[in-house]
Amino acid sequence: MKVVKGWRMGVTLLMAMSIVAAGCSSNSGSTGTQNTGSTTTGETKTETGEDSAPDISKFRKLKVYTVGNFPQKDSKAVVDEINKYLKEKINAEIDFQGLPWSSWAEKMTLAYQSGEQVDLTFAPNWADFANNVTKGAFLPLDELLDKYGQGIKETLDPRFLEGGTVDGTIYAIPTNKEIGESHTIMFKKELIDKYGFDVNTINTLEDIEPWLETIKKNEPGIAPIWLAGSGSDTLSYFDKTKVSMAENFRYELVAGAPAVILLDTKEDKMVVSTMESDAAIYRIKLYHDWYKKGYINQDAATTKTSAEDALKAGKTWMKFGSDKPDSDKEDSLATGIELVKLKGNEPEISTASVSNSMMAIGRTSVDPERTMMLLNLLHTDPHLVNLIDFGVEGRQYEKVEGQDNFIRLPEGVASRVDTGWAPGIEWMFGNQTLTYLWEGESADKWEKFKAYNESAHKVKSFGFNFNTEPVKTEVSVISNIVKEYRPILETGTLDADKVLKEYNDKLKANGIEKIRAEAQKQYDEWKAKQS
């Protein structure tokens, strides 16, 4: 089955820097390797083949940037513990720069431009990664990886490294998590049970309409569907409409391209989603129909409240999320509400899926070698990974007696947020198969992940990255138009036909055809090199 991205792919990529993605903010992902407990600082080999320990005699303070639900109340205690451990392991500490989503993109742009010290930074594909490489923001990593990243090479599925590669050179190391993507909608189990709904009967997005009508009639004050035009919450997160299924999910996201450009895999050509994709146009009209029927929150276009926050506040009964193994259990724990999920599509491996969570070493790093040692530890050292992900044992969690790899919240603590360390960064750092399991998760979770990853298939454009430099002026203008219209189109707030015409006219008047032609040219050149 081909990739299903539909309208979500057509309009949301350029907004991703403001996303606390439903499928990503959950606990973790994996390629399925087991937690062996082994660690390495990245030893090198001498000419005779013997291990040679790297020189770490000089203390280093490494500046590490990431983004999440910051600030966190207990950050100092957690970072202090991390630094104690790193001092012993690689004679280094970190200056941890946890930035909120609202200011992260702007802050990092300024950091790269100003020459500020950046040792290790979160650098996903959707945050202008390729263009930052072109501008020289990141160091090439091939030699550093060979010398100090052997643990990464031994544990990371080689397909991941393609996500951090630009023109044959590695510039970022992806997180070891799920290699493919599939998405879902989750619902409050209490109401599923109350009305006798069966998630196994839902095959398309349209199939949930009777549920929405029931909730609207019987649960006053609860929005059947909660959307936030200013964020990532969109019904297109669940890709399975009748039209997209009938078309065999023919449209693919084009990594690095403006949000309205898709690859039509049937015709093997670039298209503008809102002009030529029947699935995208159908979706927009469906959203408007549901909005008129009162299924969607009436402030959807303007609210900054995410579906997850609305769920926790009792304003809705649903949220969006990843369909990776145990994701409903993870999100139940995160929200404090028992959830069940719909079955998403089969996982797909795209350039975006293998590069949506990566770490890069900045060109201004004070010590690239030591930084690679740190990155290597994040992929091989369970203690370090769990410190960053879950905090300090006894403060943020406690071990489950008799089950060393399982943890739970401390006595009297209602949610992870109450522990003082729940930034939602588990999907960003290192090797997720080394992380603890929360009480209630499946003991065979990582085996499930292995099967999940093995079932994932590559999309047609896997490995292709669009370089926006030749059309950067047009891309800038088009991106602003997408940002202006997305909240309206994604939430069904206004008449679909009228808004689509206005939107498409603006795209045409501001260079979308020039961008499409450039994307086609680059794609054809890339294809020719693959054979």
N, C-alpha and C positions, 0 to 999 in steps of 0.2 A: 504494500500500500504506500502511496506517495505521501509527501508531507502535507500536513494540514495546518495551515497558519491563517488562511482566510483574511478577514478584515483586521484581526488583531495584528497580524504581521504588517498589514498595509498602513497602519497609522500609529502604532504604539512604540516602535523602536526608538524614535527620537525623543520620546518622553521617558525612556527607561531610566534616565539618571535621577528621576524623582520617585522611582518605584521602590517600595519595600515589597518586592515581588512575592505574591502569595505562594508560588511554588518554590521560592528560594529561601524565604525567611524561616522555613521549617528547619528541623534539626540537622539533617545531614543527608549525604548521598554517598555513592560508592562505586567502585568497579568490582567489588565483591571479594577482595583479598581479606584475609583474616588478621586480627590484631595479634601480632606475634610478640609485641613488647620490645622488639629490637630497636636500637637507636644507632645513629652514626652522625658524625660531624662532617662527613664527606672526605674521607681519606683519599690521598692520591697514591699513585704507583711510581716507584723508581724505575730506572732503566732495566733493572734486574727483575722487576715485577713484584718487589717487596712493598708492603704498605709503608707509606711515609706520612706521618702526622703533619698537618698544616701548621704553620707558625701562628700561634695565637697569643704570643707573649705580651703584645701591646693591647691594653684595654680599649674597647671601642663602645661608643654610645651611638646606637643606630636609630634613625628616625623612621618610624613605621606609620604609614597612613592607611586608614580604612574608613569605611562609612557604615552607619547603622543607626540604631535607636540611641543616640548619644545626646547629652551626657548620661552616664550611669552613676548612681549614688556610691557604689562601692568600687569604682574604677581604681582608686589608689591602692587599696588592699590587694586587688587582683594583679595589677601591674607590678607591685612590689614582689609578689610571689614569683611572677614570671621572671623578673630580673634576678632574683636570688638564684633561680635555677639556671638561667643563661650564663650568669657569671661563672658558675661551676663548669658548665658544658663548653662554652666557647669564649670565655673571658669577655663578655659583652653584656650590655643592657640595652633596653629599647626605650626611646622617647615615644610613647604610644599616642598617636594623634587620631583619636576616634572622633570623626566628624559627623554631624547630623546630615540627613539626606538633603535638607533644605539649602545647605551652603556648600556641600562637598564639591560639586562640579566646579563652581566658581573658585573655591579655594585652591583646588588642584591646578586649574588653569593658571592662576597667579603664581603658584609654587614652581611650575615648570618654566614659566616665562621669566621669573625673577632670579632663577638660579639658586633658590633656597635648597638646603640639604634635603634630599629625598633618597633614602636608602632602599626601603621596600614599600611598595604601594599597590593597592588594589587597582587593577587596570583591565577591566573586562572589555570585550569587543564593543559592547554597546555604549561605552564612554569614550568614543573617539579614539580608540586604541591605535588603529592603523595610521591615522593622521598624526597622532602624537609620536609614533615611530618615525614617520617622515620628517617631523620637526626636530628629531633628535632628543626627545625627552627620556628615552630608555636606552640602556646598554644592551648590546648583543650578548646572549647568554651561552652560546654553544661551548666555548672553551671553559667558562666557569662551571657549566653543568658537568662537563667531562671531568674536571678536576675536583670539584667540591660538592657535586650533586649526584653521586652514585646511588644513594638511597632513593632519590626521585626516579632515576632511570630504571631501577630494579622493581619499583612498585607501581609506577604510573603507566596505564595503558598507552602505548605509543600513539594511538589515534588522537589522544588529547593534545600532544605536542604540536600537531598540525594547527590547532587553534591559536597558538601563540607564535606562529611562524609567519613572517612577512618576507617575500622574495627569497625564500630558502634559508633565512636566518631566524633563530629563535630569539624572541624578545620578551616573552612572558611564560610563566609556568602555570598551567591550569590547576585548579583544585581537583583532587582525586575524589570524585563523587559520581553521580549518575551521568553516563556519557550521552544518553539520549534525553529527549524531552517528551512529555505528554502532560496534559492538563485536565483539570476537573472542576466541578462545583461541589462544595461540601454543604451539608444541611444539618441542622440541629436534630439529633436523634430523638429527642423527646417529642417533637412535633411530627417527625416521620412515623413514629409508633402511634401517636395519638390519632392520626388520620388514616392509618393503615397503608401508607405509601410503601412501595417496593422499589428500591433503587435499581434492581435488576431488570425492571420493565422499561427503563429509560434508554433508548437507543439514539435519539436525536435531541437537539435543544428544544425543538417544538413539543416534544413529548412531555415536558414539565409544565406546559400551560395549564392543564387541569389542577395541578398542585398550586400554581400561583393563584388561580381563581378561588380555590378553597381557603388559602391563607388570607387572601384579601377579604373574604366574606366573614371569616370566623375568628380572625386574630387582629382586632383593631390595634393600631399603633405599631404594627409590624409590617415593614415593607417586604412584599414577596421577593423582590429583587432589589439589591442595593448596589448602585453604581456611583462612582466618583469620577467625573470627567477630568478632574485635575490630577488623577493618579492612574494606577494600573488596573483598577477594577473595571473590567469590561466583559460583557457576555461572550465576546469572541474568544475569551480565554478557553471556553469549552467549544472546540472547533466543529462539532458534529451537527451541522444543519442538514436538512434534507437535500438542499441544492449542492452543498460542498461534497456530500457523500455520493450524490448522483454523478458529480464530475470527477469522482475518484481523487479528490483532494489535489487538484492539478497545480495549484499555485504555491510557490516557495518564497520564503524570505530571502532577500539578497543581502548578505552580510556587508555592512559598511555603506550601503546605498540609502538614499533618502527613503523615508517611511512609506511613501506611496508607490515605490517601484517594487514589482514582484516578477519572478520568473514563471512564465507559463510553461510548464514542463511538457505539455502536449504539443505545443507549437515550437518549443525551445526558443522563446523570444521574451524580451522584457516588455512588461505592460504596466500601465498606470491603473492601480486597483479600482479606483472609483469611476473609471471610464470604461474599463474592459472586463473586469472580473464580475461575472454574474453572481458569484457567491458573496462578494463584498457588497454589491448593490442590494442584493436580497436581504442581507443581514441588517443594513441600515434601515430598510423599510420595515423589517420585523420589529426592530427596536422601537420605532415610532408607533407602530400598532400597539405594542405592549405598554408604552408610555401613556398613550391615550386611554387604555383600559385600566390604568391605575396600578399596574403591576410593578412599576419602577418608581423609586422615591422621586418626588416632584422637584427636589433641589439637586438632582443628580449632576447637572451641568456645572454647578458652582460649588458644591460641598467639597470640603477638604477632608471629610471624615471617611476613612477607608471602610470597606465592607467588614473587615475583621473588627475594627473599633466599634462599628455600628452593631455588630453581632454581640460583642461583649457588653454593650450598653443596652441591649434588649430592643434595638430598633429594627432588627432584621433577624432572619433565621438561617442565613447562608453566608458563605464566603467563597472566594476562589483559591485554588491551590494546585500543587503538583500532584500527578497521579503516580508518583514513584512509590515503591513499597512502603507500607506503614505511614504514609503521609497523613492519613486521617487520624492515626493515633498521636503523631507528633503535634498536629494542630489542635487536637483535643486537649493535650497537655498545655500547649501555649496559651490557649484561650480560657481554659478551665471549664469548657463546655463539650460534652460528648458529641462527636460529629460522625457522620457517615458520608461516603462520597459516591459520585457517579463513576462509571467506568469510562476512562478516557480512551484515546487512540493508542495504537502501538507506538512505543518510543521511537523517535527519529533522531538520527545523528546528523546535525548540520554544522556548518562553520560556527553558527551562533551557539549551538548547544555545547560544543567543546571549548568555547572561549567566553562563555557568559560569566565565568568567575576565574580570574587569573591574577597572579602577582608578578610585578615587574621590578627591576632594579633601576633606580633613577640614574641619569648620567652624572648627577651631582653627589652620588654616594661617596661617603668618606672612606669606605672600605668595601668594594664590591665582593671581594673574596669572603669576608666575614658575613656579609649579607647573604651570599649563597649558602654558607654553612647554616645560617639561621633558617633559610627556606628549606634546606635539606632536612633539618630537624623537624620542621613542621610536617614533613611527609613521612617521618620515620619514628618519631618519639611520642608515644601515647601520653606521657605525663604532660608534656608541653601543649599538645593539641587540646587535651581536656581542660587544662588551666585556662587557655584562651576561650574555649567554647563555653565552658560551664562554670568557671570560677574556682573558688577555693573549697576544698572538701571541709565540711563542718560549718561553712558560712553560707555557701550557695546550694549545697547538696550534701547528701550523706549516702554511703554505700548501703545497699540492701544486704542484710545479713545472709550469709551463705551463698550469695550470688555476686561475686566480686566485680563482674562487668556491668552490673545493674545499679542505677542510682535513683534516688527519689528526693523530693523536697524535704528540707528539715521540718521537724515537728512544729505544727502551728503556722506554717507558711502556706498561703493559699495558692500562689502562682509564682512563676519564675521572676516576674517583674518585681515582686515583693522582696526578692533576695538581694537586690541592689546590683545585679549583673545579669542582664538579659538583652544584650545589644542586637541579637539576631544576626550574628556574623559566622555561624557555624559553617555555612556553605562557602565561605570565602577562604578559609585557612587550611592548607595542607591536605592531609589524608583523612577523609571522613570515616574510613573503615576502622580507624584507631579509636574512635570515640566511644564513650560509654553508651549503654542503652538505658532509657528511662523505664522505670517500673511500668509494666503493662505493654511495652513493646515486644515484638516477637523475638524470641531467642535466636531464630534463624534469619534475622533481618538481613545480614550481609550475604547470606546464601540467596535470599530473594533478590538482592541487588545484583548479584552476579548473573542470575537468570534474566533479570530485567535488562541489563546491559547487553547480554548475549543476544537478546531478542531484538535489539535496536538495529535499524538499518540506515545506511547512509542516504542522504538526499542527493538529487542530481547535481546540485551546485556545491557539494561539499568540497571545501578547500578554496573556493573563490571568495576574494575580498574586493569590493569596489573601492577604487581610489578616487576620492572626491576632488582632488587637487585641480584637475583640468576644468572643473565646473564649480569651483568653490563659491563663487559669487551667487550663482543660481541656487546652489544647495542651501546657502544661508537664507535666502529669501523664501524658498519653498518650505524650509523647516519652520519658519515663523508662521506661514500660512497654515501648515498642519497644526501647529500649536494653537492657533486661533480657532480653527474649526473642529478640532478633535472633540472637545467637550460636548459640542452640539450633536455631532454625527454619532458619537459612541453611546449617547444616552437616549437618543430618540426624542429629544426635547421639542424640536421644531419639524415642520413638514419636510419629509425626506426628499421629495422631488425638487422642491424649491431650493433647499440648502445644497443638494448635490450639484445642481446646475450652477449655482453661484460659486461653489467651491471649485468645481472643474474649470470654470471660466478663469478664475484667478490662477489656477495652476498653469493653464495654457498661456496666459498672458505673462507669466514670470519665468518661463524657461524650462518647464517640465519635459518638453519634447527634446530639448538639448541634453538634458540629464539622461533621459531614456536612451537616446542614441549613443551617448558615451558609455553607459552601462552595457549596452549590447555589444559595442566595439570591444570593450575590455573582456567581456564574457567570451566572445568568439575567439579572441586571442588566447585566453586562458585555456579554452577547450582544445585548441589546436596543439597546445603543449602537453596535453594529457594523453594523447594517443601515441 
